[in-house]
């Protein structure tokens, strides 16, 4: 982690890595979605609607992973004063919020024919909605602090406290009776039929790589903006 503390060293790695992650992620995601849409058979119970899982599952995973990254970066900012931790946390927030919204939207579309309703206030759906609100709150707080020129400790604390919601999301289907199905994938195997399962790792990995490329792009943009602002301040002095 400390090897990337120097922004110049980080940028030397991030510039080529952004392209590799972006193109490889796009190829894998497109291959997985093509397989899920045109190759796999319909589910014997859910029919064609099951195909939305190839978008819904990666979106849910990245919504939670995004906040996990914010919490880790917030910890690094508070404890180790890592120079890029604040930049990384802010770069993760918008992509994480987008994927969380995509998770909720695709879940609603999936739930309408499956459950007979667009929305249900069950544990999994409600805790994911709370995650979206946490993202929005973090983005607003971080922007306000940056515009005021304040330190980022308040946003970092918010990022750590918000991580309490992640185990609630994960275990919600076990703790409460819910319309949402139980865990389909785990260390002990999968309840999804192999004929339907094989495109899912492609879309999950592809979306994860695209997410990484987006975060690196946002970090590079933030560092470039900070460099320009510092140069303008020197010229104005």
C-alpha positions in Angstrom: 0.0 0.0 0.0 2.8 2.4 0.9 4.4 1.8 -2.5 1.5 3.7 -4.1 1.7 6.6 -1.6 3.6 8.7 -4.1 1.1 10.2 -6.6 3.6 10.2 -9.4 4.4 6.5 -8.9 0.7 5.7 -8.7 0.0 7.5 -11.9 2.7 5.6 -13.7 0.9 2.4 -12.8 -2.6 3.7 -13.1 -2.3 5.1 -16.7 -1.7 1.8 -18.5 -3.7 -0.2 -16.0 -6.9 1.8 -16.7 -6.9 0.8 -20.4 -6.2 -2.8 -19.7 -8.9 -3.1 -17.1 -11.4 -1.2 -19.2 -11.0 -3.1 -22.4 -10.7 -6.5 -20.8 -13.6 -5.8 -18.5 -15.8 -4.7 -21.4 -14.9 -7.8 -23.4 -15.7 -10.2 -20.5 -18.9 -8.4 -19.6 -20.2 -8.4 -23.2 -19.3 -12.1 -23.6 -21.1 -13.0 -20.4 -24.2 -11.0 -21.3 -24.3 -12.4 -24.8 -24.1 -15.9 -23.4 -26.8 -15.1 -20.8 -29.1 -13.5 -23.3 -28.7 -15.8 -26.3 -27.2 -19.1 -25.3 -28.5 -20.2 -21.9 -32.0 -21.7 -21.7 -34.9 -20.0 -19.8 -35.4 -21.1 -16.2 -38.1 -23.7 -15.6 -39.8 -21.5 -13.0 -38.9 -17.9 -13.9 -38.7 -18.2 -17.6 -36.9 -15.5 -19.6 -36.9 -13.1 -16.6 -34.0 -15.0 -15.0 -31.7 -13.5 -17.5 -31.6 -10.2 -15.6 -29.4 -12.0 -13.0 -26.4 -11.4 -15.3 -26.8 -7.7 -14.6 -28.4 -7.7 -11.1 -25.8 -9.9 -9.4 -22.7 -7.9 -10.6 -24.5 -4.7 -9.7 -25.3 -5.9 -6.2 -21.7 -7.2 -5.7 -20.1 -3.9 -6.8 -22.5 -1.8 -4.8 -21.3 -3.5 -1.7 -17.7 -3.8 -2.8 -17.7 0.0 -3.5 -18.6 0.8 0.1 -16.1 -1.8 1.3 -13.5 0.1 -0.6 -14.6 3.4 0.9 -14.4 1.9 4.4 -10.9 0.6 3.7 -9.7 3.9 2.2 -11.3 5.8 5.2 -9.4 3.6 7.6 -6.2 4.2 5.8 -6.9 8.0 5.8 -7.6 8.0 9.6 -4.9 5.6 10.8 -2.0 5.8 8.3 -2.7 9.2 6.7 -2.2 7.6 3.3 -1.9 10.4 0.8 -4.2 8.8 -1.8 -6.8 7.3 0.6 -9.0 10.4 0.5 -8.8 10.5 -3.3 -9.6 6.8 -3.6 -12.6 7.0 -1.3 -14.2 9.8 -3.3 -13.4 8.1 -6.6 -15.2 5.0 -5.4 -18.4 6.8 -4.2 -20.1 7.7 -7.5 -19.5 4.3 -9.3 -20.6 2.5 -6.2 -23.8 4.6 -6.0 -24.5 3.9 -9.7 -24.2 0.2 -9.3 -26.3 0.2 -6.2 -29.0 2.1 -8.0 -28.7 -0.4 -10.9 -29.0 -3.3 -8.4 -32.2 -1.8 -7.0 -33.7 -1.1 -10.5 -33.0 -4.5 -11.9 -34.2 -6.1 -8.7 -37.5 -4.2 -9.0 -37.8 -5.3 -12.7 -37.0 -8.9 -11.7 -39.4 -8.8 -8.7 -42.5 -7.6 -10.7 -43.1 -10.9 -12.6 -41.6 -13.1 -9.9 -43.2 -11.7 -6.7 -46.1 -9.8 -8.3 -44.8 -6.4 -6.9 -42.3 -3.8 -7.9 -41.1 -3.3 -4.3 -41.3 -5.0 -1.0 -40.0 -3.6 2.3 -38.0 -6.8 3.1 -34.6 -6.9 4.7 -32.5 -7.3 1.6 -34.2 -4.6 -0.5 -34.5 -2.1 2.4 -30.8 -2.5 3.4 -29.7 -2.0 -0.2 -31.9 1.2 -0.4 -30.2 2.3 2.8 -26.8 1.7 1.1 -27.9 4.0 -1.8 -28.8 6.7 0.7 -25.4 6.3 2.4 -23.7 6.8 -0.9 -25.7 9.9 -1.6 -24.9 11.2 1.9 -21.2 10.5 1.6 -21.0 12.2 -1.8 -22.7 15.3 -0.5 -20.6 15.4 2.7 -17.3 14.9 0.9 -18.1 17.6 -1.6 -19.2 20.0 1.1 -16.0 19.4 3.0 -13.8 19.7 -0.1 -15.4 23.0 -1.1 -15.0 24.4 2.4 -11.3 23.3 2.4 -11.8 21.2 5.6 -10.0 18.0 6.4 -11.7 14.7 5.4 -12.0 13.1 8.8 -15.7 13.6 9.0 -16.2 11.9 5.6 -13.8 9.1 6.6 -15.7 8.5 9.8 -19.0 8.4 7.8 -17.4 5.8 5.5 -16.4 3.6 8.4 -19.7 3.9 10.2 -21.7 3.2 7.0 -19.9 -0.2 6.7 -22.1 -1.5 9.5 -24.8 -1.8 6.8 -22.8 -4.3 4.7 -23.2 -7.4 7.0 -26.9 -6.4 7.4 -27.3 -6.7 3.6 -25.4 -10.0 3.5 -27.2 -11.7 6.3 -30.7 -10.1 5.8 -32.1 -13.1 4.0 -31.1 -15.3 7.0 -32.1 -13.0 9.8 -35.6 -12.1 8.6 -38.4 -13.7 6.6 -38.2 -12.2 3.2 -39.4 -12.4 -0.4 -35.9 -12.2 -1.6 -34.4 -15.6 -2.3 -31.6 -17.0 -0.1 -27.9 -17.1 -0.9 -27.5 -18.7 -4.3 -23.7 -18.7 -4.5 -21.3 -19.7 -1.7 -18.2 -21.6 -0.8 -20.2 -24.8 -0.6 -21.5 -24.5 -4.2 -24.4 -22.9 -6.1 -28.1 -23.5 -6.2 -28.1 -22.1 -9.8 -28.2 -24.8 -12.6 -24.9 -25.1 -14.4 -26.6 -24.3 -17.7 -27.5 -20.9 -16.3 -24.5 -20.3 -14.2 -21.6 -20.2 -16.6 -22.0 -16.6 -18.0 -22.3 -15.2 -14.5 -18.6 -15.3 -13.6 -17.9 -13.6 -16.8 -20.2 -10.7 -16.1 -19.1 -10.4 -12.5 -15.4 -10.3 -13.4 -16.0 -8.0 -16.4 -18.1 -5.6 -14.4 -15.5 -5.6 -11.6 -12.7 -4.8 -14.0 -14.8 -2.0 -15.5 -15.5 -0.7 -12.0 -11.7 -0.7 -11.3 -11.1 1.2 -14.5 -13.7 3.8 -13.6 -12.2 4.3 -10.2 -8.7 4.7 -11.6 -10.0 7.3 -14.2 -11.7 9.3 -11.4 -8.5 9.2 -9.2 -6.4 10.3 -12.1 -8.8 13.1 -12.8 -8.8 14.2 -9.2 -5.0 14.2 -9.0 -4.8 16.2 -12.3 -7.3 18.7 -11.0 -5.4 19.1 -7.7 -2.2 19.7 -9.7 -3.8 22.4 -11.8 -5.3 24.1 -8.7 -1.9 24.1 -7.0 -0.2 25.6 -10.0 -2.9 28.3 -10.2 -2.4 29.2 -6.5 1.4 29.5 -7.1 0.8 31.8 -10.1 -1.6 33.9 -8.1 0.8 34.3 -5.1 
